[in-house]
Amino acid sequence: MYKILKKKKLAEQIWLMDVEAPRVAAKCLPGEFLIVKIDRYGERIPLTICDYDREKGTVLIVFQVVGASSYRMAELNEGDFFEDVVGPLGCPSELTKKTPEELRKMNILFVAGGVGTAPVYPQVKWLKEQGVTADVVQGAKNKDLVILEDEMRAVCGDHLYITTDDGSYGFHGLVTAKVEELVEKEGKHYDLCVAIGPMIMMKFVALLTKKLGIPTVASMNPIMVDGTGMCGACRLIVGDEVKFACVDGPEFDAHKIDFDQAMKRARMYASEEGREYLREKEGKTHHGGCGNCGGQQ
């Protein structure tokens, strides 16, 4: 059993929870995720780790209420328990494989959209601990949906640029407009961009950064379902290869991801008829992770 130590409402339908999970906290790195399950009947829910405290043995998760399972999660309170918390899963950010000296030579930009701010934060915090301050463009539909602003400012200061679609806070416009302004009007140079948020946002960030010549990584955690590769939900095409976000990612070269295919496939996967069609069409490459059926590419 995994105790919920803290619960906080960040915005409408967006919640933060601090959970006691010492084994996960001891091993996790930025970019990885975990799976929570409320009880024996509950759905497995993959969530990116927003923060962790190795000494206290806790991990921070942020989630948005989008269906029955996340609604049930939001009904839990401090002192309640998850039956299961499994992790860390997935591959950590490629940045964690670089030395502090290598990182300090890089100018790094993060683009966060909506709840995608949660998985961006631990990477920016980790970089700060290595002596690197990254630029962060954080977008939301309006001021009320801006989350984790104080936490983000604590690790990147005035390198945080907030944008809102309606202009109610910060820069008036989409994150792509702000990125373009930073590069073309303010003369910023970036060696790497990391984009995390809705797929449509990541698609247009990737199109822009390709034009600007900035290598870009995108996190495909929005399409994960069971977190093991067995359900086939997070199958995507990266270059000319079949990949699975939960076992091969969640981060991939954004300039090689077929975002249109991934978005169309996600819509189809939402129905039982669509899932059956995909199983028949994709055959042995429908899922990955077992290593026995050819699903792992």
C-alpha positions in Angstrom: 0.0 0.0 0.0 1.3 3.5 -0.9 0.1 6.4 1.2 -1.0 9.7 -0.2 0.9 12.3 1.9 -0.3 15.4 0.1 -3.0 16.4 -2.3 -3.4 19.8 -4.0 -5.6 21.2 -6.7 -3.4 22.9 -9.3 -6.2 24.0 -11.7 -9.6 22.9 -12.8 -9.5 19.1 -13.1 -5.7 19.0 -12.5 -4.4 17.5 -9.3 -1.0 17.0 -7.6 -0.3 14.2 -5.2 2.8 13.3 -3.1 2.9 9.6 -2.6 5.0 7.4 -0.3 6.9 5.1 -2.7 10.5 4.7 -1.4 11.7 2.1 -3.9 10.6 4.2 -6.8 12.1 7.4 -5.3 15.4 5.6 -4.8 15.9 4.8 -8.4 13.9 7.2 -10.6 15.4 9.7 -13.0 13.9 12.6 -15.0 11.9 11.4 -18.0 10.7 8.1 -16.4 7.2 7.2 -15.4 5.3 5.0 -12.9 2.0 3.1 -12.9 -0.6 3.6 -10.1 -3.5 1.4 -9.4 -6.2 2.4 -6.9 -7.3 -1.0 -5.9 -7.5 -4.6 -7.2 -10.2 -3.6 -9.6 -8.7 -0.4 -10.7 -7.2 0.5 -14.1 -3.4 0.8 -14.5 -2.7 4.4 -15.0 0.8 5.5 -16.3 2.0 8.9 -15.0 5.2 10.7 -15.5 7.1 11.4 -12.3 6.9 15.1 -11.6 9.4 15.2 -8.8 11.0 12.9 -6.2 12.6 13.0 -2.8 15.0 10.2 -2.2 15.5 10.9 1.5 11.8 11.0 2.3 11.0 8.2 -0.1 8.3 10.1 -2.0 7.3 10.8 -5.6 5.2 13.6 -6.9 2.5 12.9 -9.6 0.3 15.3 -11.5 -2.8 14.2 -13.4 -5.8 15.5 -15.2 -9.3 14.1 -14.8 -10.2 12.8 -18.2 -12.2 9.6 -17.5 -13.6 7.3 -14.8 -10.2 6.1 -13.4 -8.7 9.5 -13.1 -12.0 10.7 -11.6 -11.7 8.0 -8.9 -8.1 9.1 -8.3 -9.2 12.7 -7.7 -11.7 11.4 -5.1 -8.8 10.1 -3.0 -7.5 12.2 -0.1 -4.5 12.7 2.1 -4.1 9.6 4.2 -5.7 7.3 1.6 -3.7 4.6 -0.3 -2.9 3.4 -3.7 -2.8 -0.4 -3.8 0.1 -0.4 -6.3 2.8 2.0 -7.5 5.1 0.4 -10.0 8.3 2.0 -11.3 10.4 3.6 -12.4 9.5 2.6 -16.0 10.5 3.8 -19.4 13.8 5.3 -20.4 15.2 8.3 -18.6 16.0 11.5 -20.5 19.0 11.3 -22.7 20.3 14.4 -20.9 20.9 12.3 -17.8 23.6 10.4 -19.8 25.7 13.5 -20.3 28.4 14.8 -18.0 27.9 18.1 -16.2 30.7 19.5 -18.4 28.9 18.5 -21.6 25.6 19.9 -20.3 27.1 23.3 -19.4 28.2 23.7 -23.1 24.6 23.3 -24.2 21.8 25.8 -24.6 18.6 23.9 -23.9 15.0 24.9 -24.5 11.9 23.1 -23.0 8.5 23.7 -24.4 5.7 22.6 -22.1 2.0 22.5 -22.9 -0.7 22.2 -20.2 -0.2 19.2 -18.0 3.0 18.6 -20.0 4.6 21.1 -17.6 4.7 18.3 -14.9 7.2 16.1 -16.7 9.2 19.1 -17.9 9.8 20.3 -14.3 11.9 17.4 -13.1 14.2 17.7 -16.1 14.7 21.4 -15.6 15.3 20.9 -11.9 17.8 18.2 -12.5 19.7 20.4 -15.0 19.8 23.2 -12.4 21.4 20.7 -10.0 24.1 20.1 -12.7 24.7 23.9 -12.9 22.6 24.4 -16.1 19.7 26.9 -16.4 17.4 26.0 -19.2 14.9 28.2 -21.0 11.3 27.1 -20.6 8.3 28.2 -22.7 5.2 27.1 -20.8 1.8 27.3 -22.5 -1.8 27.1 -21.3 -5.2 28.1 -22.7 -5.6 30.8 -20.0 -4.2 32.0 -16.7 -6.3 29.7 -14.6 -4.7 26.7 -16.3 -1.1 27.7 -15.7 0.4 25.1 -13.3 3.6 24.8 -11.2 4.7 28.3 -12.0 6.4 28.9 -8.7 8.2 25.6 -8.8 9.4 26.3 -12.4 10.6 29.8 -11.6 12.6 28.4 -8.6 14.7 26.3 -11.1 14.9 28.6 -14.1 14.1 32.2 -12.8 13.5 34.7 -15.6 14.3 32.0 -18.2 10.6 31.0 -17.8 8.3 32.4 -20.6 4.6 31.8 -20.0 2.2 32.0 -22.9 -1.6 31.9 -22.9 -3.8 31.3 -25.9 -6.2 34.1 -24.8 -3.6 36.6 -23.6 -4.9 36.5 -20.0 -1.3 36.0 -18.7 2.2 36.3 -20.1 2.7 36.3 -23.8 -0.4 36.3 -25.9 -0.2 33.4 -28.4 0.9 29.9 -28.9 4.1 28.4 -27.6 5.4 28.2 -31.2 5.1 32.0 -31.6 7.1 32.6 -28.5 9.8 30.1 -29.6 10.0 31.8 -33.0 10.3 35.2 -31.2 13.1 34.0 -29.0 15.1 32.7 -31.9 14.4 35.1 -34.7 13.9 38.4 -32.7 16.0 37.9 -29.6 18.8 36.0 -31.3 18.6 32.9 -28.9 20.5 29.8 -30.0 19.6 26.4 -28.9 21.4 23.1 -29.2 18.4 21.0 -28.1 14.6 21.5 -27.7 12.5 19.2 -25.5 8.8 19.4 -26.1 6.2 17.8 -23.8 2.4 18.4 -24.1 -0.5 17.6 -26.3 0.4 15.8 -29.5 -0.8 18.6 -31.7 1.4 21.1 -29.9 4.4 18.8 -30.2 3.8 18.3 -33.9 3.9 22.1 -34.6 6.9 22.6 -32.3 8.7 19.9 -34.2 7.8 21.5 -37.6 9.1 24.9 -36.3 12.3 23.6 -34.8 13.1 21.6 -37.9 12.8 24.8 -39.9 15.0 26.6 -37.3 17.6 23.8 -37.3 17.2 22.8 -33.6 17.4 19.1 -32.7 14.2 18.2 -30.9 13.0 15.5 -28.6 9.3 14.9 -27.9 7.7 12.9 -25.1 5.0 10.5 -26.3 3.6 9.8 -22.8 0.1 11.1 -23.9 -0.6 7.9 -25.9 0.4 5.4 -23.2 -2.2 3.2 -21.6 -1.0 0.1 -19.8 2.7 1.1 -19.6 4.2 -2.3 -20.6 3.8 -2.4 -24.4 1.3 -5.2 -24.3 -1.8 -3.3 -25.1 -0.5 -1.8 -28.4 -1.9 1.7 -27.6 1.4 3.5 -27.8 2.6 2.0 -31.1 4.1 4.7 -33.3 6.3 5.2 -36.3 9.7 6.9 -35.7 11.5 7.3 -39.0 11.0 3.9 -40.6 10.8 1.9 -37.4 7.9 0.8 -35.2 8.4 1.9 -31.6 6.4 1.8 -28.4 6.3 4.9 -26.2 6.2 2.9 -22.9 9.1 0.5 -23.5 11.3 2.4 -26.1 10.6 5.9 -24.9 8.7 7.9 -23.9 11.1 10.4 -25.6 12.0 10.2 -29.3 13.5 12.3 -32.0 10.6 14.7 -32.7 11.7 15.2 -36.3 11.2 11.5 -37.0 7.9 11.0 -35.3 4.8 10.6 -37.6 2.5 12.7 -35.5 -0.4 12.5 -37.9 -0.3 8.7 -37.8 0.0 8.7 -34.0 -3.0 11.1 -33.6 -5.2 9.2 -36.0 -4.3 5.9 -34.4 -5.1 7.3 -30.9 -8.6 8.2 -32.1 -9.1 4.8 -33.5 -7.8 3.1 -30.4 -10.5 4.8 -28.4 -13.2 2.4 -29.6 -13.4 -1.4 -29.4 -14.0 -1.6 -33.1 -11.0 0.5 -33.8 -8.8 -1.6 -31.5 -9.8 -4.8 -33.2 -9.1 -3.2 -36.6 -5.6 -2.2 -35.5 -4.9 -5.6 -34.1 -5.8 -7.2 -37.4 -4.0 -4.7 -39.6 -0.8 -4.5 -37.5 -0.5 -8.3 -36.7 2.7 -9.2 -34.9 3.8 -5.5 -34.6 0.6 -4.5 -32.8 2.3 -4.6 -29.4 5.8 -4.9 -28.0 7.4 -6.0 -24.8 6.9 -9.7 -24.6 9.8 -10.5 -26.9 8.1 -13.6 -28.3 5.7 -12.5 -31.0 7.7 -10.1 -33.1 6.0 -7.1 -31.6 9.3 -5.6 -30.4 11.1 -3.9 -33.2 
